[in-house]
Amino acid sequence: MKVIAHIKSDFPTKFGIPHQSGRIEKLKADIIFEPEYRNQEAFRGLEEYTHIWLIWEFSQAVRKEWSPTVRPPRLGGNVRKGVFATRSPFRPNPIGLSSVKLEGVEFTEKDGPVLHVSGADLMDGTPIYDVKPYLAYVDSHPEAAGGFTDRIQDHKLEVEFPAEFLEKIPVEKREALLAVLADDPRPGYQKDPERKYGMSFGKWDVHFTVDGEKLKVLDINTFTD
């Protein structure tokens, strides 16, 4: 398969990326296509859809060998499930599938057609293999069973973000960062209240602790080029 595009997001590393697509719509990202696929005709009619599917590569999880079972972090990292019963990145083929909201299609002089999306769960630079329209009448199944995920508590953390640190983040990025932190970016098996975590978000390095249901931001540093 050929890589047709790459995504530009605020996650330079895997840590902190939402567990699934669509959970945090405040997260904005752009899909930049390779020169070969910048023909405007290929995008005719795409603006008529509100959501799209992204088929992409787990580029940071490519392995020569595969395991029939994996340990989902959301189950604490100590329970094994069949790889085909999970969305683990460690698969026979490292293919990801995400449903995102299409905020707009922009035709630029520099990059050609650019897709502005929200709710993506992809690391910055992730290779994309295909884009397909999301069709609610066949793609949405509200009555569907979610397997072991139905038994996982979906909770939000209370975020304490001191004003002197929040002011370092541009206004248009604040809601997204607060939502990512509230979504609990830690692996499910890490519960040490004394542990200090560091998460990269855009050009900022965010340090925090989590005690029970409360996340406290300790410091923010800006990465330099």
C-alpha positions in Angstrom: 0.0 0.0 0.0 1.1 3.6 -0.6 1.1 6.3 2.0 -1.1 9.1 0.6 -0.8 11.6 3.5 0.5 12.4 7.0 -1.3 14.0 9.8 -0.2 17.1 11.6 -1.3 17.0 15.3 -0.3 18.2 18.7 1.1 14.9 19.8 4.8 14.5 19.0 4.9 11.3 21.1 2.4 8.5 21.9 1.9 9.5 25.6 -1.3 11.4 26.1 -3.0 10.5 22.8 -6.7 9.8 23.5 -7.6 6.1 23.8 -10.1 6.3 20.9 -10.9 8.7 18.1 -13.8 11.1 18.6 -13.4 11.3 22.4 -12.0 14.9 22.4 -13.5 17.0 19.6 -11.5 20.0 20.7 -8.4 18.4 19.4 -7.7 19.8 15.9 -5.4 18.3 13.3 -4.6 18.7 9.6 -4.1 16.0 7.0 -1.4 16.9 4.5 -1.3 14.8 1.3 1.7 13.6 -0.6 2.3 15.5 -3.9 1.0 12.6 -6.0 -2.4 12.8 -4.4 -3.0 16.6 -4.4 -5.3 16.5 -7.4 -8.4 18.5 -6.5 -10.6 16.2 -8.5 -9.9 13.4 -5.9 -11.6 15.6 -3.3 -14.7 16.6 -5.2 -17.8 16.1 -3.0 -15.9 15.4 0.2 -17.0 18.6 1.8 -20.6 17.2 1.8 -19.7 14.8 4.7 -19.4 15.7 8.3 -17.2 12.8 9.3 -14.6 10.6 7.6 -12.7 7.4 8.3 -8.9 7.4 8.4 -7.0 4.2 7.6 -3.5 4.6 8.9 -0.3 2.9 10.1 0.8 2.3 13.7 4.2 3.6 12.6 5.6 3.4 16.1 4.5 -0.1 16.7 5.8 -2.0 13.6 7.2 -5.4 14.7 8.5 -8.5 12.8 6.7 -10.9 15.2 3.2 -10.8 16.5 1.5 -12.2 19.6 -2.0 -13.8 19.6 -2.8 -12.1 22.9 -2.1 -8.6 24.3 -2.6 -6.8 27.6 -4.9 -3.8 27.1 -3.7 -0.9 29.3 -7.4 0.0 30.1 -7.6 -3.4 32.0 -4.6 -2.5 34.1 -2.0 -4.1 31.8 -2.3 -7.5 33.6 -5.2 -9.2 31.8 -4.7 -10.8 28.4 -7.2 -10.7 25.6 -7.0 -12.0 22.0 -5.4 -9.4 19.7 -8.4 -9.5 17.4 -10.7 -8.7 20.4 -8.8 -5.4 21.1 -7.6 -2.3 19.4 -4.0 -2.8 20.4 -1.4 -1.3 18.0 0.6 -4.5 18.2 -1.1 -6.5 15.5 -0.1 -8.8 12.6 -0.5 -5.7 10.4 -0.1 -2.4 12.1 -3.2 -0.8 10.7 -5.3 1.8 12.6 -8.9 2.9 11.9 -10.3 6.2 13.2 -13.5 8.1 12.7 -13.0 11.9 12.9 -15.0 15.0 12.2 -14.3 16.8 9.0 -14.1 20.5 9.9 -13.3 21.6 6.3 -11.4 21.1 3.1 -9.0 23.8 2.2 -7.1 24.2 -1.1 -3.8 25.8 -0.3 -1.0 27.0 -2.6 1.7 25.3 -0.5 0.2 21.9 0.3 -2.7 21.5 -2.1 -5.9 20.1 -0.5 -5.7 20.0 3.3 -8.3 18.3 5.5 -9.0 20.0 8.8 -10.3 17.4 11.2 -11.1 17.2 14.9 -11.2 14.3 17.4 -8.2 12.4 15.9 -6.2 10.0 18.0 -3.0 10.0 15.8 0.5 11.0 16.7 2.0 13.8 14.7 3.4 12.6 11.4 1.4 9.3 11.3 1.2 7.9 7.8 -2.3 7.7 6.3 -3.2 5.1 3.7 -6.8 6.1 2.8 -9.7 8.5 3.6 -13.3 7.3 3.3 -16.6 9.0 4.0 -18.4 8.0 7.3 -21.9 6.9 6.5 -24.1 7.1 9.6 -26.9 4.8 8.2 -24.5 1.8 8.0 -21.5 2.8 10.2 -23.4 3.7 13.4 -24.7 0.9 15.6 -25.8 2.4 19.0 -27.0 -1.0 20.2 -23.7 -2.8 19.6 -22.0 -4.6 22.5 -18.6 -3.3 23.4 -17.0 -6.5 24.9 -14.8 -5.9 27.9 -14.8 -2.1 27.2 -18.4 -2.0 28.4 -17.1 -2.9 31.9 -14.5 -0.2 32.0 -15.4 2.9 34.1 -15.3 5.9 31.8 -14.3 8.7 34.2 -12.9 12.2 34.0 -10.3 13.6 36.2 -10.6 17.0 38.0 -7.8 19.1 36.6 -6.0 21.7 38.7 -4.2 24.0 36.2 -2.6 27.0 37.9 -3.2 30.3 36.0 0.5 31.1 35.6 1.0 27.8 33.7 -2.2 28.0 31.7 -1.2 31.4 30.4 1.7 29.8 28.6 -0.7 27.9 26.3 -2.4 29.9 23.5 -6.1 30.5 24.1 -7.2 28.4 21.1 -5.3 25.3 22.5 -6.4 25.5 26.1 -9.7 23.6 25.9 -8.1 20.7 24.0 -5.2 20.4 26.5 -7.6 20.5 29.5 -9.8 17.8 27.9 -6.8 15.6 27.2 -5.7 15.9 30.8 -9.2 15.3 32.2 -9.3 12.1 30.0 -6.4 10.7 32.1 -3.4 10.3 29.8 -1.7 7.7 32.0 -1.6 4.0 31.2 -4.3 2.2 33.1 -1.8 0.3 35.3 -0.1 3.4 36.7 -1.7 4.7 39.9 1.2 6.0 41.9 0.1 9.4 43.4 3.8 10.4 43.9 4.8 9.8 40.3 5.5 12.8 38.1 4.4 12.5 34.5 5.6 14.5 31.5 3.4 14.8 28.4 4.3 16.6 25.1 1.5 18.7 23.7 2.4 20.7 20.6 5.6 22.6 21.6 4.9 22.4 25.3 6.1 19.8 27.9 3.4 19.5 30.6 4.4 18.0 33.9 1.7 16.7 36.3 0.7 14.3 39.1 -2.5 12.3 39.6 -3.8 11.6 43.1 -7.1 9.7 43.0 -9.4 11.6 40.7 -7.4 14.9 40.8 -4.7 15.8 38.3 -2.4 18.7 39.2 -0.3 20.5 36.7 3.2 21.1 38.2 5.0 23.0 35.4 5.1 23.7 31.7 8.2 24.1 29.6 8.4 25.2 25.9 10.5 23.0 23.6 13.1 24.9 21.6 13.9 24.0 18.0 
